[in-house]
Amino acid sequence: MTDALTLSNVTKRFGDFTAVDAFDLRVAPGEVLGFLGPNGAGKTTTIRMVMSILYPDEGQISVLGHSRATEVKDRIGYLPEERGLYRKMTVNQILRYFGKLKGLRGRDLNRRVAEALERVGLSEWASRRVETLSKGMSQKIQFVSAILHAPELVILDEPFSGLDPMNIDLLKRLLIDLRRRNVTVIFSTHQMEQAEHLCDRIVLINRGRKLLDGTVSEIRAQHATRILVLEGEGDFEPLAECAGVAHAHITAGGARLELLDGTDPDGILRRALDTARLSRFEVQRPNLQEIFVKLVEADAVPDPSDEATPAAPGAAEGGPVDA
């Protein structure tokens, strides 16, 4: 079976700055992929290359079996990071316009627009101008415009950004529906919790390079460090010096301790009882947020043998490398 998306050794430079560095990725048909990374990691630059907005300096990209997304644009739905709607058009007009761009016509177009507005609770706003919509409403309109034509591949750049909890829940339901219909979905996000619950696979990118690629269970198995959580009253500072504690976050009401492999948490518990009265004691596995922060922080430490990395051109002004 042909992959929905393949990137092979893809590199993109802006002057002396390498935004994406020899990046490889394969996405199977029907897979939901979370594309994660800190600001400036290279996510948006990669997505723009997939969408043929930018072109790689090196490497190959295949989108639904074609070398350019423009060759299969009617089979792709895309929600860019930079949102934009024609403010003077009505909601109905804007959705019909985007639908026609994707080849929809007549009764089929009318039906899809009506169904889309019903699903996101905006049927009563169909005749309102876009400029009267709230930010959350506008974002829902942009999302449904990206999937109105029932694409095979949906690419969403920070779809949860700026949404309130109610709209985040709605968007999650729409994404789950896409999964049920075997649509391939790729979305970049900073919302680790959403990625953990929605994605079949997660890719972490930093400084233009892949740091991690796997399912949530695979990632947790690879990073099986235990976290010891203590809460109560007393002095928790001495626990930071216990043997086997790799990292400690101490507060007035407790401690969160990252343990090295093989460390016995019972020994630390006994030490804690000497200086504090405990109300809670729990051993946890690190969540995705903790795993990713640890990996990104480790990756940010420069190799002493390397020269200083040049600043990205236009980075201070939010130029094209702000990914």
Summary of the structure (lengths in Angstrom):
residues: 323
radius of gyration: 23.3
end to end distance: 31.1
largest distance: 76.2
contacts: 994
relative contact order: 0.15
helix: 37%
strand: 29%
